[in-house]
């Protein structure tokens, strides 16, 4: 095993997240290709994947900021109570 194979980035890029979402949605919605047509379905899946990936990245950033803010406050409260 090379280090390149085992080392993964901590946070996936926007394109990687979007590609994973597109793959999952295409698999889940395969039966609708005949009804909507391949191009329409691909376009709509692409639009949905953009929205979902954007929301995921926003929520990840908010959670990271909340964690950083809450840990110093808890530490300060513990020292003042003693």
N, C-alpha and C positions, 0 to 999 in steps of 0.2 A: 504494500500500500504506500502510495506516495502521499506526501503532505498536501499536495494539491487536491487529491481526491478526498481526503478526510477533512480538510479545512473548509468550512462553509462560512459565508458572511453572517454576522449576527442578525442583521436585518436584511431581508431580501429587497431587491430593488423594485421600483414600481412596475417595470416591464415583467419581471418574474412573477409578481403577484397577479398581475393582470392576465398573464398567460395561463397560470394555474386556474384562475377563475373561469376563463374561456374554455379550457379543456373540460372542467367539471360541468359547466352549463351545457356544452355541446353533447356530452354523454347523457346528461339528464333529459335534454330536450330533443333527442334524436328523432323521436316519432313525429315531431311537428315540422320536420323539414319538408315533408310532402305537402302539408297543408299551406304553409307560408311560402315555401320556396327557399332554396338554399341561400340566396343572396340576402333576402329580407331577414331570415333568421340569424345569419352571420352578423349583419349590421346591428341588429337589436341586442344580440349577445355581447357584441363589442361595446356598445353604449352602456349596458348594464354592468359589465366588468369594470369600466372606467369609474362609474359611480361607486361601486362597492369597494374598489381598491382605494379610492380617494377617502372614503369614510373610514376604512380600516387604518389607513395611515394617520388620519386625524385623531382617531380614538387612541391609537398607540402613543402618539405624542402627548396627548392629554394625560394618559395614565402615567407616563414617565415623569411628567412635570408634577403630578400630584404626589407621587412617591417621594420625589426629592424634597418637596415642601413639607410633607408630614413627618419625615424622620427627624429633622432638626428640632421641630416643635416638641415632639415627644421626649427627646433627649433633654431639652431645656426644662420641660415640666418635671421630669424625674429629679433633676438636680435641685430645683427650687423647693420641691416638696420635702426633701430631707432636711 
